[in-house]
Amino acid sequence: MINESSMVKWIVQKNLIKPDVLAQFRQAFEELGIDFEEVRVIPFSEELPSFKPSAINICYGSTTFMLNAYGSKEFEKGVFYHPERFTVQTYLDKWGTHMLNADGKILTFRHFVEKVVASKERWFLRPNQDDKSFAGTTMTSQEIQEWYGKILEIDNPKLNSGTLIFCSEEKKILKEWRNFVVDKQVVDASRYVLNGALHISREDVPSEMIQFVEARAQQFSPHSIFVMDVAETKSGYKIIECNCFNGTGFYRHHLRRIIQAVTDYTLRIA
């Protein structure tokens, strides 16, 4: 039982979350004695779902839920996000060559397509913001130009010709891990990629990788609670990106351990 847990309530989106993950949430909350409520979030809606608030409300679910909850009075202590800190530009400024794509550039989509894209055959692209306007991906220059043409036909305020995107050369990655960080300490980690393919493991979590993450968190943390994805390359460990905890998915992670760490820390600083 967590002391003062009655002050904290988790508000968990029940739609769009895998049933087995939702079941793990329920089990962890019941075992830890933490109050929780499941809500249904309307995709792409700007409205928060109705719920019975507590003193501290921690949300978990889609990016839509997280962004709507950010800035709301009900979630001011339970959304671990700041739009200017969770950007690729910030990561590059703070971590420099520790970033996997330290040689990349941030450009408007229009400038990239009109002036840059044809200079290389393949590119890695992702949004500058952590708004999931599109998923980070590797594409050929031709695929990008075709995709851009389709984007221009759609009225999407988050993804258009003026959207800031991060572009870089494709990199060779041996392995990738997702790390959940609380107060500069890794509370849980899971490998999710091996030799370019999805391959999940809880056992392959090197202590050197954990040390790398914690050293970078000491150097800079976008929030006291956040998620860092790390790659192993021929040049050592590199940061792929960071994510807001409230809207980040799990692999073979220990949800109870993460929930307890997040709850304990939130209570400690309340």
MARDRENKOL-650166 format. One record per residue (C-alpha): residue in one letter; x, y, z. Coordinates in steps of 0.25 Angstrom, whole numbers, padded with zeros to 4 digits, always signed. Layout:
<rs>
AXYZ;...
</rs>
This chain:
<rs>
M+0000+0000+0000;I+0005+0014-0004;N+0004+0024+0007;E-0006+0035+0004;S-0010+0028-0008;S-0024+0033-0006;M-0019+0047-0011;V-0016+0041-0025;K-0025+0036-0035;W-0021+0030-0049;I-0030+0034-0060;V-0028+0023-0071;Q-0033+0023-0085;K-0040+0010-0088;N-0042+0011-0103;L-0030+0009-0112;I-0022+0002-0101;K-0019-0012-0103;P-0028-0021-0094;D-0016-0028-0087;V-0009-0015-0084;L-0022-0010-0078;A-0023-0022-0070;Q-0009-0020-0065;F-0013-0006-0061;R-0025-0011-0053;Q-0017-0022-0046;A-0006-0012-0042;F-0016-0002-0036;E-0023-0012-0028;E-0010-0018-0022;L-0005-0004-0019;G-0018+0001-0014;I-0018+0013-0024;D-0031+0019-0028;F-0034+0019-0043;E-0045+0022-0053;E-0046+0017-0067;V-0051+0027-0077;R-0054+0027-0092;V-0047+0038-0101;I-0053+0042-0114;P-0041+0042-0124;F-0037+0056-0129;S-0047+0062-0120;E-0042+0075-0112;E-0051+0071-0100;L-0047+0064-0088;P-0055+0052-0083;S-0064+0054-0071;F-0058+0048-0058;K-0059+0049-0043;P-0046+0057-0039;S-0037+0055-0027;A-0026+0064-0021;I-0016+0059-0032;N-0021+0053-0045;I-0011+0045-0054;C-0015+0043-0068;Y-0011+0031-0077;G-0015+0029-0091;S-0014+0034-0105;T-0007+0047-0109;T-0021+0053-0111;F-0024+0051-0096;M-0010+0056-0092;L-0010+0068-0100;N-0025+0072-0095;A-0021+0069-0081;Y-0009+0078-0082;G-0012+0091-0076;S-0025+0087-0070;K-0027+0090-0055;E-0031+0076-0052;F-0018+0070-0057;E-0008+0081-0054;K+0000+0071-0045;G-0002+0059-0053;V+0002+0062-0067;F+0017+0061-0069;Y+0019+0070-0081;H+0024+0083-0087;P+0022+0086-0102;E+0035+0094-0102;R+0044+0083-0095;F+0039+0071-0103;T+0044+0075-0116;V+0056+0070-0125;Q+0062+0084-0125;T+0063+0084-0110;Y+0069+0070-0110;L+0079+0074-0120;D+0082+0087-0112;K+0084+0079-0099;W+0090+0066-0103;G+0097+0069-0116;T+0105+0057-0121;H+0099+0048-0111;M+0087+0048-0121;L+0086+0037-0131;N+0083+0048-0142;A+0091+0059-0137;D+0094+0063-0152;G+0080+0065-0155;K+0072+0078-0158;I+0059+0084-0154;L+0051+0090-0166;T+0037+0093-0170;F+0031+0082-0178;R+0031+0091-0191;H+0045+0095-0190;F+0050+0080-0188;V+0042+0075-0200;E+0045+0087-0209;K+0060+0089-0206;V+0066+0077-0199;V+0059+0064-0201;A+0064+0060-0215;S+0079+0061-0209;K+0078+0047-0203;E+0071+0034-0207;R+0066+0031-0192;W+0062+0039-0180;F+0058+0038-0166;L+0046+0048-0163;R+0039+0051-0150;P+0031+0063-0145;N+0039+0073-0137;Q+0028+0074-0126;D+0024+0062-0118;D+0010+0063-0124;K+0009+0050-0132;S+0005+0057-0144;F+0012+0046-0151;A+0021+0034-0146;G+0036+0035-0148;T+0039+0027-0161;T+0049+0024-0172;M+0045+0027-0186;T+0051+0029-0200;S+0051+0043-0206;Q+0040+0039-0216;E+0031+0033-0205;I+0033+0046-0197;Q+0029+0055-0209;E+0017+0046-0212;W+0013+0047-0197;Y+0015+0062-0197;G+0005+0063-0209;K-0006+0056-0201;I-0003+0064-0189;L-0006+0077-0197;E-0020+0072-0201;I-0024+0070-0186;D-0027+0081-0176;N-0019+0076-0164;P-0015+0087-0155;K-0004+0078-0149;L+0002+0073-0162;N+0003+0083-0174;S+0013+0090-0182;G+0018+0099-0170;T+0019+0088-0160;L+0033+0087-0154;I+0039+0073-0157;F+0053+0067-0153;C+0060+0060-0165;S+0073+0053-0165;E+0081+0041-0172;E+0076+0027-0169;K+0085+0021-0158;K+0089+0007-0155;I+0083+0002-0142;L+0087-0011-0135;K+0077-0010-0123;E+0066-0001-0117;W+0061+0000-0103;R+0050+0008-0096;N+0053+0014-0083;F+0044+0020-0073;V+0051+0030-0064;V+0046+0036-0051;D+0054+0047-0044;K+0067+0044-0053;Q+0066+0029-0050;V+0062+0018-0059;V+0051+0010-0052;D+0048+0000-0063;A+0053-0003-0078;S+0051-0013-0089;R+0057-0015-0102;Y+0048-0015-0114;V+0057-0015-0126;L+0068-0025-0130;N+0075-0023-0144;G+0064-0014-0150;A+0052-0023-0146;L+0042-0023-0134;H+0048-0033-0124;I+0044-0030-0110;S+0052-0035-0098;R+0052-0031-0083;E+0065-0039-0081;D+0074-0032-0091;V+0075-0019-0083;P+0090-0016-0081;S+0095-0008-0069;E+0103+0001-0078;M+0091+0005-0085;I+0084+0009-0072;Q+0096+0017-0068;F+0096+0024-0081;V+0081+0028-0079;E+0083+0033-0065;A+0096+0041-0069;R+0088+0048-0080;A+0076+0050-0070;Q+0086+0057-0060;Q+0090+0066-0072;F+0076+0069-0076;S+0062+0064-0073;P+0050+0069-0081;H+0042+0066-0069;S+0044+0059-0056;I+0036+0048-0061;F+0038+0044-0076;V+0042+0033-0086;M+0055+0032-0093;D+0057+0022-0105;V+0072+0018-0107;A+0079+0011-0119;E+0092+0003-0119;T+0100+0007-0131;K+0115+0004-0135;S+0118+0017-0128;G+0112+0013-0115;Y+0098+0017-0109;K+0091+0028-0115;I+0077+0035-0111;I+0067+0033-0122;E+0056+0042-0115;C+0048+0045-0103;N+0033+0044-0100;C+0023+0049-0090;F+0020+0038-0080;N+0005+0040-0081;G+0004+0036-0095;T+0015+0026-0097;G+0013+0011-0100;F+0019-0001-0093;Y+0026-0013-0098;R+0030-0024-0088;H+0031-0014-0076;H+0027-0016-0062;L+0015-0007-0061;R+0013-0009-0046;R+0027-0004-0044;I+0025+0008-0053;I+0012+0012-0047;Q+0017+0011-0033;A+0030+0020-0036;V+0021+0030-0043;T+0011+0031-0032;D+0021+0031-0021;Y+0029+0043-0027;T+0016+0051-0030;L+0012+0050-0016;R+0026+0053-0011;I+0026+0067-0019;A+0011+0070-0017;
</rs>
